[in-house]
Amino acid sequence: MNRTKNRTISAIFITLLLLLSCTVWNARKWEELRERDFVFTQFKYSNLSAGKSRALYAMREFPLRPVLESLRKKYAITIDSTEFELFLSRGDPARIREEGILMTNSYVWDASEKKDRRAEIEIKVNYGDDMRVMNYSYQVVLKTGSSVRAIYFDNVPKYEDIAPGILAHIGSGVTMEGYEPAGYAAPTKGPDKAGPISGRRWETEGRIKDQLDEYMKALTPENRKKFTDDMKRHLDEAVK
């Protein structure tokens, strides 16, 4: 049920996005494109149980090369990923910005300059009501200006299914065969306070507790204990 609901919400969101930008191109439109140089400008990693260092690790582990090669082959374009690859090589978590309202839920690398013709990727870890991982989502987008020209999105049951799922979805004949991940040195020390503790970043847990305390100030005394117990239960379940 949760997976179906999540897929439905994602489909509705993407449909609204496409209606607003109203511009996914057919083959003829792609053939008419005169300037065919694109730049990779954004990688978003969405995960409630991550910190910046964990997000950097996920970005480094993602097989970007075959995905971009698949897009290049499908649309006869070039995609420059030099800046992103330099960021991965340097490994500075400070280059990752955080997004979220009550708590951080997304970690985003953005290029220093937003280009008109660009490629963007989002990988998302989806949690169920019990805070256990339910599935994984991907979204791969090509844009010109503010308009979406090509988009691929879906849910897959396992993390290792993400890249093969994207390549099969794009369908240009590129596979994971022969792909070897790049080796990177240890990342530059960033704002994370410590290493993983039972699968959850200490930095993230600390932020959640701080935000919990702040939120509780607005609650009535009778609701505080119930809210605290519920949040602690969810956190305990997430690290099992």
Secondary structure, DSSP 8 states (H G I E B T S, - for coil): -HHHHHHHHHHHHHHHHHHHH-----HHHHHH-S--EEEEEEEEEE-TT--HHHHHHHHHHS-HHHHHHHHHHHHT-EEE-HHHHHHHHHT-GGGEEEEESSSEEEEEEE-SS--SEEEEEEEEEEE-TTSSEEEEEEEEEEEETTEEEEEEEEEESSGGGHHHHHHHHHTSS--STT------------S--SSEETTEEHHHHHHHHHHHHHHHTTS-HHHHHHHHHHHHHHHHHHT-
